[in-house]
Amino acid sequence: MHNTPHTKQDLSGPIAWALSIGAHIGVGLLAFFITWSVIRDDEDPPQAVTATWHEQPIMENAIVPLALPPEPEQAVEPEVENPELTEEEVVVPKEPLLPAADDGLAVMHEIIQTGEVPEQAVRNPITQVKFMGLDAVAAKRIVYVVDASGSMLLHLTTVLDELERSLQTLHPKQEFGIVFFQQKKAIAVPPKGALVLANATNITNAMRWIETSEKVIPSGGSNPVVALKSAMRLKPDVIYLLSENITGAGRYEVPADELLHAIDTLNPVDKRNGLRRVQINCIQYLSQDATDTMRRIAEIHGGENAYTFIERGRVGR
């Protein structure tokens, strides 16, 4: 009788199969959670543009380039008790005067001595941001979409001055972006595809790029659709749309109804609460529009008081 040797079972096949199944399950679960998160984000209905955080005072840290020399110590005369002093002879020490808000050296000196910003030097933010006379109440994310066609050649400097003034009224926790439209292209002020905080550095950098990059030179016609798409991708609360002729002319002309349909597609009404995700404030600049397209955009997407007309006599005010 022959003994059959015991054959060792090969487990490599089942182990590989189990690992493969486990990996597929893990990938499936990861894909499920990602999809679920995206669906949850998409399901959030748009909110009305209101907030209260920026109504609180701002206290900005002061940067002092040089420490001021200490004040010389004054000799203090020894106090002599004299019970015979009359009421008229009693000297009442005067309250120290607070430095004026416009006395920069005095304010800096007080900050160095006390470590606190004097109350009169604290900057209180306004509760609204304005551009060309239009308000955006408590909007946190703001995009300026500005016409850079040839019709703006003589007036772009005035618009940029107003743009800078508007940026400087923003709260540092608000975010902004700037997109110019020219021909059928969008000219985005860096960083492209992102909003930045409205602090002094970012505002200065944006304005410097506009003035020195040679990218924003008014010429030709314009079609705003591409620029509006770029602006919408930034997920703003408010868009300021400024143009002399929003429907364009010549080869870049877009019919008013077609433009309105395109904007409605970009910014549809949410059926759950009847709101649109973005409020569009419109500035009709220099010339009246026979089609009244900007006013119609403002009425549909901006609501009450979302339209203004800046006539030629008011330019450069």
C-alpha positions as CSV (number, residue, x, y, z in Angstrom):
1,M,0.0,0.0,0.0
2,H,1.5,3.3,-1.1
3,N,1.2,6.4,1.0
4,T,0.1,9.4,-1.0
5,P,2.1,12.5,0.0
6,H,0.1,15.4,1.6
7,T,-0.2,18.3,-1.0
8,K,0.1,21.8,0.5
9,Q,-2.9,24.0,-0.5
10,D,-2.0,27.1,-2.6
11,L,-3.8,30.2,-0.9
12,S,-2.4,32.9,-3.2
13,G,-5.5,32.8,-5.5
14,P,-8.1,33.3,-2.8
15,I,-6.1,36.0,-1.1
16,A,-5.7,38.0,-4.3
17,W,-9.4,37.6,-5.0
18,A,-10.3,38.9,-1.5
19,L,-7.9,41.8,-1.8
20,S,-9.4,42.7,-5.2
21,I,-13.0,42.6,-3.8
22,G,-12.0,44.7,-0.8
23,A,-10.3,47.4,-3.0
24,H,-13.4,47.6,-5.3
25,I,-15.7,48.0,-2.2
26,G,-13.4,50.7,-0.8
27,V,-13.4,52.6,-4.1
28,G,-17.2,52.3,-4.3
29,L,-17.7,53.7,-0.8
30,L,-15.3,56.6,-1.5
31,A,-17.2,57.4,-4.7
32,F,-20.5,57.2,-2.8
33,F,-19.4,59.7,-0.2
34,I,-18.0,62.1,-2.7
35,T,-21.2,62.0,-4.8
36,W,-23.3,62.4,-1.6
37,S,-21.3,65.4,-0.5
38,V,-21.6,67.1,-3.9
39,I,-25.4,66.4,-4.0
40,R,-25.7,67.9,-0.5
41,D,-23.9,71.0,-1.6
42,D,-26.0,71.3,-4.7
43,E,-29.2,70.9,-2.7
44,D,-28.5,73.9,-0.5
45,P,-31.0,76.6,-1.7
46,P,-29.7,80.1,-2.4
47,Q,-29.9,82.6,0.4
48,A,-30.9,86.2,0.4
49,V,-27.9,88.5,0.5
50,T,-27.9,89.5,4.1
51,A,-25.5,89.3,7.0
52,T,-24.5,91.1,10.2
53,W,-20.9,90.1,10.8
54,H,-19.5,93.2,9.1
55,E,-21.5,95.6,11.2
56,Q,-19.1,95.0,14.1
57,P,-16.1,97.4,14.5
58,I,-12.9,96.5,12.9
59,M,-9.7,96.8,14.9
60,E,-6.7,96.5,12.6
61,N,-3.2,95.9,13.9
62,A,-1.0,98.9,13.6
63,I,2.4,98.4,12.1
64,V,4.9,100.8,13.7
65,P,8.1,101.1,11.6
66,L,10.1,102.9,14.3
67,A,9.7,103.0,18.1
68,L,9.6,106.6,19.3
69,P,12.1,107.7,21.9
70,P,10.7,107.7,25.5
71,E,9.6,111.0,26.8
72,P,12.0,112.6,29.4
73,E,10.9,112.0,32.9
74,Q,9.8,115.1,34.7
75,A,10.8,115.9,38.2
76,V,8.0,115.6,40.7
77,E,8.0,118.0,43.5
78,P,7.5,116.4,46.9
79,E,4.1,116.7,48.2
80,V,3.9,119.0,51.2
81,E,1.0,118.7,53.6
82,N,-0.5,122.1,54.4
83,P,-3.7,121.9,56.3
84,E,-4.1,125.7,56.0
85,L,-4.7,125.6,52.2
86,T,-7.9,127.2,51.2
87,E,-10.4,125.6,48.7
88,E,-9.2,128.1,46.0
89,E,-5.6,127.0,46.4
90,V,-6.1,123.3,45.9
91,V,-4.8,122.3,42.5
92,V,-6.8,119.7,40.7
93,P,-4.7,117.6,38.2
94,K,-5.8,117.9,34.6
95,E,-7.0,114.8,32.6
96,P,-4.4,113.8,30.0
97,L,-5.5,114.8,26.5
98,L,-6.1,112.0,24.0
99,P,-4.2,112.3,20.8
100,A,-6.2,113.5,17.8
101,A,-7.0,110.8,15.3
102,D,-5.1,112.6,12.6
103,D,-2.0,113.0,14.8
104,G,-0.2,109.9,13.5
105,L,2.9,110.1,15.7
106,A,0.9,110.6,18.9
107,V,-1.4,107.7,18.0
108,M,1.6,105.4,17.3
109,H,3.2,106.5,20.6
110,E,0.1,105.6,22.5
111,I,-0.1,102.2,20.8
112,I,3.6,101.6,21.8
113,Q,3.0,102.7,25.4
114,T,-0.3,101.0,26.0
115,G,-0.5,98.2,23.4
116,E,-4.0,99.3,22.6
117,V,-5.5,101.2,19.6
118,P,-7.2,104.4,20.8
119,E,-10.9,104.5,20.3
120,Q,-10.8,107.4,18.0
121,A,-8.4,105.6,15.7
122,V,-10.6,102.5,15.3
123,R,-12.1,102.2,11.8
124,N,-15.7,101.4,11.7
125,P,-16.9,99.7,8.4
126,I,-19.8,100.9,6.4
127,T,-22.7,98.5,6.2
128,Q,-23.0,98.6,2.4
129,V,-20.6,98.5,-0.5
130,K,-21.4,100.8,-3.4
131,F,-20.3,101.0,-7.0
132,M,-21.4,103.8,-9.3
133,G,-24.3,104.6,-6.8
134,L,-25.6,101.0,-6.5
135,D,-25.7,99.3,-3.1
136,A,-24.9,95.6,-2.2
137,V,-26.1,95.1,1.3
138,A,-23.9,92.8,3.3
139,A,-22.7,90.8,0.3
140,K,-19.6,88.7,1.2
141,R,-18.5,87.7,-2.3
142,I,-18.5,90.5,-4.9
143,V,-17.4,90.4,-8.6
144,Y,-17.1,93.5,-10.8
145,V,-17.8,92.8,-14.5
146,V,-16.7,95.9,-16.5
147,D,-17.0,96.8,-20.2
148,A,-13.6,97.2,-21.9
149,S,-14.8,97.8,-25.4
150,G,-13.7,100.7,-27.6
151,S,-16.6,102.9,-26.5
152,M,-14.9,103.0,-23.0
153,L,-11.6,104.3,-24.3
154,L,-12.0,107.9,-23.0
155,H,-13.8,107.0,-19.8
156,L,-12.1,103.9,-18.4
157,T,-9.9,105.9,-16.1
158,T,-13.0,107.4,-14.4
159,V,-14.5,103.9,-14.0
160,L,-11.3,102.6,-12.5
161,D,-11.2,105.4,-10.0
162,E,-14.7,104.6,-8.9
163,L,-13.8,100.9,-8.9
164,E,-10.9,101.5,-6.5
165,R,-13.1,103.7,-4.3
166,S,-15.6,100.9,-4.1
167,L,-13.0,98.3,-3.2
168,Q,-11.6,100.5,-0.4
169,T,-15.0,100.5,1.2
170,L,-15.2,96.7,1.5
171,H,-14.7,95.0,4.8
172,P,-11.4,93.0,5.0
173,K,-13.4,89.8,5.4
174,Q,-15.3,90.4,2.1
175,E,-13.9,88.9,-1.1
176,F,-13.8,90.4,-4.5
177,G,-12.9,89.6,-8.1
178,I,-12.7,91.8,-11.3
179,V,-13.5,90.6,-14.8
180,F,-13.4,92.9,-17.9
181,F,-15.1,91.9,-21.1
182,Q,-13.9,92.7,-24.6
183,Q,-14.9,91.2,-27.9
184,K,-15.9,87.6,-26.9
185,K,-13.3,87.1,-24.2
186,A,-13.1,87.6,-20.5
187,I,-10.0,89.4,-19.0
188,A,-9.8,88.3,-15.3
189,V,-7.7,90.2,-12.9
190,P,-5.3,87.7,-11.1
191,P,-5.6,85.4,-9.4
192,K,-7.7,83.9,-12.2
193,G,-10.5,81.7,-11.0
194,A,-10.5,82.9,-7.4
195,L,-11.7,85.7,-5.2
196,V,-9.4,87.4,-2.8
197,L,-9.9,89.1,0.6
198,A,-10.5,92.9,0.4
199,N,-7.4,93.9,2.3
200,A,-5.1,96.7,1.3
201,T,-2.5,94.5,-0.3
202,N,-4.9,92.7,-2.6
203,I,-6.7,95.9,-3.6
204,T,-3.3,97.6,-4.4
205,N,-2.2,94.5,-6.4
206,A,-5.4,94.4,-8.4
207,M,-5.3,98.0,-9.4
208,R,-1.6,97.9,-10.2
209,W,-2.2,94.9,-12.5
210,I,-5.0,96.7,-14.3
211,E,-2.9,99.8,-14.9
212,T,0.4,98.1,-15.8
213,S,-0.3,94.7,-17.4
214,E,-1.5,96.3,-20.7
215,K,-4.2,93.6,-20.8
216,V,-7.1,96.1,-20.2
217,I,-7.0,98.5,-23.2
218,P,-10.4,99.4,-24.5
219,S,-10.8,98.4,-28.1
220,G,-13.3,96.8,-30.5
221,G,-16.8,95.6,-29.7
222,S,-17.9,93.4,-26.8
223,N,-20.0,90.5,-25.8
224,P,-20.4,90.0,-22.1
225,V,-21.5,86.3,-22.0
226,V,-18.1,84.8,-21.5
227,A,-17.2,87.3,-18.8
228,L,-20.5,86.6,-17.0
229,K,-19.8,82.9,-17.1
230,S,-16.3,83.5,-15.6
231,A,-17.9,85.7,-12.9
232,M,-20.6,83.1,-12.1
233,R,-17.9,80.4,-11.7
234,L,-16.5,82.5,-8.8
235,K,-19.8,81.9,-6.9
236,P,-20.4,85.5,-5.9
237,D,-23.3,86.9,-3.9
238,V,-23.4,90.1,-6.1
239,I,-22.2,91.0,-9.5
240,Y,-21.8,94.6,-10.6
241,L,-22.3,94.8,-14.3
242,L,-21.2,98.0,-16.1
243,S,-21.5,98.7,-19.8
244,E,-22.3,101.4,-22.3
245,N,-23.8,99.0,-24.8
246,I,-24.4,95.5,-23.2
247,T,-25.7,93.9,-26.4
248,G,-22.6,95.0,-28.4
249,A,-22.5,96.0,-32.0
250,G,-21.2,94.6,-35.3
251,R,-19.7,91.1,-35.3
252,Y,-20.0,90.8,-31.5
253,E,-23.6,91.9,-31.2
254,V,-25.9,89.6,-29.3
255,P,-29.7,90.1,-29.5
256,A,-31.2,91.3,-26.2
257,D,-33.5,88.2,-25.9
258,E,-30.6,85.9,-26.5
259,L,-28.5,87.7,-23.9
260,L,-31.4,87.6,-21.3
261,H,-31.8,83.8,-22.0
262,A,-28.1,83.2,-21.5
263,I,-28.0,85.1,-18.2
264,D,-31.2,83.3,-17.0
265,T,-29.5,79.9,-17.8
266,L,-26.4,81.0,-15.8
267,N,-28.5,82.3,-12.8
268,P,-31.8,80.3,-12.7
269,V,-34.5,80.6,-10.1
270,D,-34.3,78.0,-7.4
271,K,-37.8,76.4,-7.3
272,R,-37.6,75.7,-3.6
273,N,-37.6,79.3,-2.5
274,G,-37.9,81.4,-5.7
275,L,-34.4,83.0,-5.3
276,R,-31.5,83.3,-7.7
277,R,-28.0,82.5,-6.4
278,V,-26.5,85.8,-7.6
279,Q,-27.8,89.4,-7.4
280,I,-26.8,91.3,-10.5
281,N,-26.7,95.1,-10.1
282,C,-26.5,96.9,-13.5
283,I,-24.9,100.3,-14.4
284,Q,-25.9,101.7,-17.8
285,Y,-23.0,104.0,-18.6
286,L,-22.9,107.1,-20.7
287,S,-25.5,106.3,-23.3
288,Q,-29.2,105.2,-23.0
289,D,-30.0,101.8,-24.3
290,A,-32.9,101.7,-26.8
291,T,-33.6,98.1,-25.9
292,D,-33.4,98.8,-22.2
293,T,-31.6,95.5,-21.7
294,M,-29.6,96.5,-18.6
295,R,-32.7,97.6,-16.8
296,R,-34.4,94.3,-17.7
297,I,-31.4,92.3,-16.4
298,A,-31.5,94.3,-13.2
299,E,-35.2,93.8,-12.7
300,I,-35.0,90.0,-13.3
301,H,-31.7,89.3,-11.4
302,G,-31.3,92.3,-9.1
303,G,-34.7,93.3,-7.9
304,E,-35.6,96.8,-6.6
305,N,-33.0,99.5,-6.9
306,A,-30.5,97.3,-8.8
307,Y,-30.2,99.6,-11.9
308,T,-28.7,103.0,-12.4
309,F,-27.9,105.2,-15.4
310,I,-24.7,107.3,-15.3
311,E,-25.1,110.0,-17.9
312,R,-22.3,111.9,-19.5
313,G,-22.8,115.0,-17.4
314,R,-22.2,113.0,-14.2
315,V,-18.9,111.4,-15.4
316,G,-15.9,112.7,-13.6
317,R,-17.9,114.1,-10.7
